[in-house]
Amino acid sequence: MITRQLNNVNRLIDWTDEINNIDSSFGFIVNSGLFNAKTTSQDAIMFEKSDYNTVLARTTSRRERNTQKQSARTSKMYALALPYVNVQDKVVREDLQGYVQRGTEMTPETEGAVIAEKMEKMRLTYDQTREFMALSAVKGLSVDADGNVIADMFDQFGLTQETIAWTLSDPNFDVIKACRELKTKLTKDLRTGGTIRAIEVIVGVDFLDAMVAHPQVVAAHYAYAMPDRAYYMDGGATYQQFGVQNVFVFQGITFMTYDATFNIDQGDGTFDIVDAVAPEEGHTIIRGVNDLFRVYYGTNNKLSGANQQGSPVYMHSYRDGRDYGIDLEMEFSHLYFGTQPQTQKKLVLA
């Protein structure tokens, strides 16, 4: 951390370590280890789109000394820009005047305490924004903080997202068979090989309600939803800790609702409310496969940040030269995307 010097009270103060050390309090996707994180010193990254199939080795002759050549892969390079976000706040006289520190009766509020409180609020803004961007990538779209599409990964790979309709309102619809077919599709579409450790489907509330009411599912859901059952992610953290309220495992697939909403600032004092998942939709996630999803962290916009490797988030403060306040500035530059969009299926209610 850069410390303030008595001969330069207006010096920029670096709070980057502090804001990165604040525990994340929001975001199932970013906190579940789904994304392979990389850093970059540039404002854009070159992404290699590769397509290849893993094939079995052939039998060769010792005497003829013939060999098998590894199958060629098709490869194409293209650039993706990293969106940049700058969020500012300010500590002013009104934040201190007439206030006392929490838990005390007469101790006046301090600048440091106010900075810490505002930093926590800015960290929550950061957590929600990166979760929105990561969740969009799970659906196949690389977006900026405003929801503008940077890259449709299905278009980039020359694909159309496969939409699978489940007629859960029909008591004769075979849910067990549909689950089996979904697992088969995901396994076959994983062209680069690897082992699928788990399959998850993030669904809307209407989708889950229709599913657990289906005759094939009712008994299994009742048995699974016993009040003493705990729902744990890897590492012991609970799903509920990060906003996932309903979890149900059926036929080896984990179905869950994600009831989060995101407020997207329109820049005119209004904001749009966006649901994490549409009520009648579901989106597949497979786990255990290396580098299936990727995030790049870019650098800040300071002169000292030029050509430096990025960090998840930056935080600085600067005292106004006329002593009217302390400016707080948070910066981050993230790019989220999936590397095998053919495994990202959409489920819909028919």
SEFI-23722 format. One record per residue (C-alpha): residue number from 1; x, y, z. Coordinates in steps of 0.02 Angstrom, whole numbers. Each point is the difference from the previous one (the first is absolute). Layout:
BEGIN
<NUM,<X,Y,Z>>
...
This chain:
BEGIN
<1,<0,0,0>>
<2,<61,178,-39>>
<3,<7,101,162>>
<4,<-36,184,17>>
<5,<150,113,25>>
<6,<-4,157,106>>
<7,<84,101,-137>>
<8,<-130,-56,-128>>
<9,<-171,-18,81>>
<10,<-86,-8,-170>>
<11,<92,-155,-56>>
<12,<-100,-140,-81>>
<13,<-36,-139,124>>
<14,<-10,-178,-65>>
<15,<-134,-107,85>>
<16,<7,-142,-127>>
<17,<58,-132,123>>
<18,<-134,51,123>>
<19,<-148,-9,-120>>
<20,<61,-166,-71>>
<21,<9,-70,176>>
<22,<-182,42,38>>
<23,<-97,-163,-3>>
<24,<-118,-19,-146>>
<25,<-181,5,60>>
<26,<-89,-25,-166>>
<27,<14,-112,-151>>
<28,<-27,-187,-18>>
<29,<85,-10,-170>>
<30,<160,95,39>>
<31,<20,-84,170>>
<32,<-24,-179,-62>>
<33,<168,-17,-88>>
<34,<-77,-14,-173>>
<35,<114,125,-88>>
<36,<184,-22,-37>>
<37,<74,171,45>>
<38,<142,80,-98>>
<39,<78,173,4>>
<40,<52,112,-143>>
<41,<92,164,-18>>
<42,<-97,48,-157>>
<43,<-171,75,-36>>
<44,<-47,-148,-112>>
<45,<46,-183,-10>>
<46,<33,-113,-148>>
<47,<-108,-156,15>>
<48,<40,-156,-99>>
<49,<-156,-89,-56>>
<50,<47,-182,-20>>
<51,<-103,-147,-59>>
<52,<66,-176,9>>
<53,<-54,-175,47>>
<54,<95,-117,114>>
<55,<20,-165,-91>>
<56,<67,-169,55>>
<57,<176,-53,-42>>
<58,<19,-125,-143>>
<59,<100,-160,5>>
<60,<166,21,-90>>
<61,<133,-122,-57>>
<62,<167,-19,87>>
<63,<79,-67,-161>>
<64,<-72,128,-120>>
<65,<30,140,125>>
<66,<-155,89,-57>>
<67,<-76,132,112>>
<68,<-164,84,29>>
<69,<-6,187,-22>>
<70,<-103,98,124>>
<71,<-156,66,-84>>
<72,<12,180,-54>>
<73,<-106,131,84>>
<74,<-79,153,-76>>
<75,<51,161,84>>
<76,<-47,182,-19>>
<77,<58,151,97>>
<78,<-110,148,42>>
<79,<5,145,122>>
<80,<-119,38,142>>
<81,<4,167,91>>
<82,<-4,5,189>>
<83,<-139,115,63>>
<84,<59,130,126>>
<85,<-99,59,153>>
<86,<35,152,110>>
<87,<-108,30,154>>
<88,<25,153,111>>
<89,<-59,59,170>>
<90,<54,139,115>>
<91,<24,30,186>>
<92,<-66,174,40>>
<93,<-31,104,156>>
<94,<-180,-60,11>>
<95,<61,-180,25>>
<96,<88,52,161>>
<97,<-90,151,70>>
<98,<-117,-46,144>>
<99,<33,-188,-14>>
<100,<79,-115,129>>
<101,<84,-166,-25>>
<102,<-108,-155,9>>
<103,<-3,-80,171>>
<104,<52,161,88>>
<105,<-96,141,80>>
<106,<109,153,-31>>
<107,<152,-52,-103>>
<108,<-5,104,-160>>
<109,<-4,-88,-167>>
<110,<169,-14,-87>>
<111,<54,12,-181>>
<112,<73,-174,7>>
<113,<-162,-79,59>>
<114,<-101,90,-134>>
<115,<124,-54,-134>>
<116,<-13,-181,59>>
<117,<-190,6,-4>>
<118,<-6,75,-174>>
<119,<130,-124,-60>>
<120,<-111,-145,55>>
<121,<-146,72,-97>>
<122,<109,22,-154>>
<123,<61,-179,19>>
<124,<-182,-59,-4>>
<125,<-26,99,-161>>
<126,<153,-87,-71>>
<127,<-60,-173,56>>
<128,<-173,23,-78>>
<129,<70,69,-163>>
<130,<125,-139,-28>>
<131,<-133,-130,43>>
<132,<-114,73,-133>>
<133,<139,-9,-129>>
<134,<49,-178,50>>
<135,<-180,-61,-2>>
<136,<-22,72,-175>>
<137,<154,-98,-55>>
<138,<-80,-160,67>>
<139,<-145,37,-119>>
<140,<121,21,-146>>
<141,<16,190,-5>>
<142,<154,101,45>>
<143,<-68,168,59>>
<144,<59,160,80>>
<145,<-67,73,163>>
<146,<-147,80,-93>>
<147,<-53,-163,-80>>
<148,<64,48,-173>>
<149,<58,-154,-94>>
<150,<187,-4,-34>>
<151,<-6,-171,-80>>
<152,<-134,-131,-29>>
<153,<105,-156,20>>
<154,<-123,-104,-100>>
<155,<23,118,-148>>
<156,<188,0,25>>
<157,<4,-189,-15>>
<158,<-128,-7,-141>>
<159,<-129,-82,109>>
<160,<-182,22,50>>
<161,<-39,-31,182>>
<162,<-97,-161,21>>
<163,<-168,30,84>>
<164,<-81,-151,80>>
<165,<-186,5,41>>
<166,<-67,-96,150>>
<167,<-189,-23,4>>
<168,<-10,-11,190>>
<169,<-185,43,-1>>
<170,<-33,-168,-84>>
<171,<-9,-140,130>>
<172,<54,-123,-135>>
<173,<160,95,-39>>
<174,<148,-112,46>>
<175,<109,109,111>>
<176,<120,-142,39>>
<177,<30,-30,-185>>
<178,<22,188,-30>>
<179,<133,7,135>>
<180,<89,-149,-74>>
<181,<-3,78,-174>>
<182,<67,165,69>>
<183,<147,-87,82>>
<184,<37,-94,-161>>
<185,<-4,160,-104>>
<186,<118,91,117>>
<187,<122,-145,4>>
<188,<4,-20,-189>>
<189,<15,187,-32>>
<190,<156,13,109>>
<191,<112,-20,-151>>
<192,<166,31,86>>
<193,<-20,-144,118>>
<194,<10,10,188>>
<195,<-111,-68,135>>
<196,<-161,84,53>>
<197,<0,0,189>>
<198,<-171,79,23>>
<199,<-145,69,-101>>
<200,<-100,148,64>>
<201,<-150,90,-71>>
<202,<-41,174,63>>
<203,<-187,18,-26>>
<204,<-136,129,25>>
<205,<-129,-20,137>>
<206,<-140,-49,-120>>
<207,<109,-135,-77>>
<208,<43,-77,169>>
<209,<-180,10,61>>
<210,<-60,-91,-155>>
<211,<136,-131,18>>
<212,<-26,-44,183>>
<213,<-189,-12,-30>>
<214,<22,-130,-137>>
<215,<-60,-175,49>>
<216,<172,-77,-34>>
<217,<86,126,113>>
<218,<-117,32,147>>
<219,<58,-143,111>>
<220,<185,29,-36>>
<221,<-17,185,38>>
<222,<-91,-33,162>>
<223,<137,-119,58>>
<224,<138,121,-52>>
<225,<-78,154,79>>
<226,<5,-63,180>>
<227,<31,146,120>>
<228,<159,-76,74>>
<229,<87,-16,-169>>
<230,<142,123,-30>>
<231,<43,63,-172>>
<232,<187,20,-16>>
<233,<111,58,-140>>
<234,<182,-52,-10>>
<235,<103,56,148>>
<236,<-145,-1,123>>
<237,<-81,164,-53>>
<238,<-189,-8,-12>>
<239,<-97,37,-157>>
<240,<-112,115,102>>
<241,<150,103,52>>
<242,<13,64,-178>>
<243,<-184,22,-43>>
<244,<-53,-173,-59>>
<245,<-155,-42,102>>
<246,<-68,-159,-80>>
<247,<109,-149,-45>>
<248,<-62,-168,-63>>
<249,<101,-146,-68>>
<250,<-94,-114,-119>>
<251,<73,-136,-111>>
<252,<176,62,37>>
<253,<-37,180,-53>>
<254,<-3,143,124>>
<255,<-144,119,-34>>
<256,<0,166,92>>
<257,<-89,166,-3>>
<258,<99,161,2>>
<259,<-119,136,54>>
<260,<122,146,-13>>
<261,<-45,159,-92>>
<262,<119,130,-71>>
<263,<-31,187,-11>>
<264,<81,68,-159>>
<265,<30,188,10>>
<266,<-67,91,-153>>
<267,<101,158,37>>
<268,<-154,111,17>>
<269,<-48,-39,179>>
<270,<-98,-156,-49>>
<271,<47,-182,-8>>
<272,<-62,-159,-80>>
<273,<-32,-153,107>>
<274,<64,-161,-78>>
<275,<-35,-174,70>>
<276,<148,-118,15>>
<277,<-101,-134,-89>>
<278,<-165,17,-93>>
<279,<-142,-88,94>>
<280,<-30,-135,-131>>
<281,<181,-32,-53>>
<282,<149,-103,54>>
<283,<184,8,-46>>
<284,<122,-145,13>>
<285,<170,7,85>>
<286,<124,-144,-2>>
<287,<141,-9,126>>
<288,<163,-93,10>>
<289,<60,46,-175>>
<290,<155,108,-8>>
<291,<-14,176,-72>>
<292,<-183,-14,-50>>
<293,<-29,179,57>>
<294,<129,138,9>>
<295,<16,174,74>>
<296,<137,128,-36>>
<297,<43,138,124>>
<298,<67,160,-77>>
<299,<99,140,79>>
<300,<-58,169,65>>
<301,<0,165,-93>>
<302,<141,81,100>>
<303,<165,47,-79>>
<304,<85,-123,118>>
<305,<-115,-137,-66>>
<306,<64,9,-179>>
<307,<66,-170,-58>>
<308,<-27,-75,173>>
<309,<-89,-164,28>>
<310,<-180,21,54>>
<311,<-85,-30,166>>
<312,<-182,-43,41>>
<313,<-39,174,67>>
<314,<92,162,40>>
<315,<-38,131,132>>
<316,<79,172,28>>
<317,<-37,157,99>>
<318,<58,179,-22>>
<319,<-29,150,113>>
<320,<-70,152,-87>>
<321,<131,138,-9>>
<322,<-121,126,76>>
<323,<-47,-121,141>>
<324,<-181,-21,-56>>
<325,<6,-189,10>>
<326,<86,-163,-41>>
<327,<-34,-77,-170>>
<328,<-17,-189,-5>>
<329,<24,-89,-165>>
<330,<-27,-184,-40>>
<331,<54,-74,-168>>
<332,<-12,-171,-79>>
<333,<11,-73,-173>>
<334,<-69,-177,-23>>
<335,<-39,-107,-151>>
<336,<-103,-160,24>>
<337,<-34,-130,-134>>
<338,<-24,-185,-32>>
<339,<122,-99,-106>>
<340,<-118,-141,-52>>
<341,<-172,77,-29>>
<342,<-66,-162,-76>>
<343,<-15,-64,180>>
<344,<-109,147,54>>
<345,<-178,-60,-27>>
<346,<-160,97,34>>
<347,<-151,-90,74>>
<348,<-173,75,-20>>
<349,<-175,-46,54>>
<350,<-106,-57,-146>>
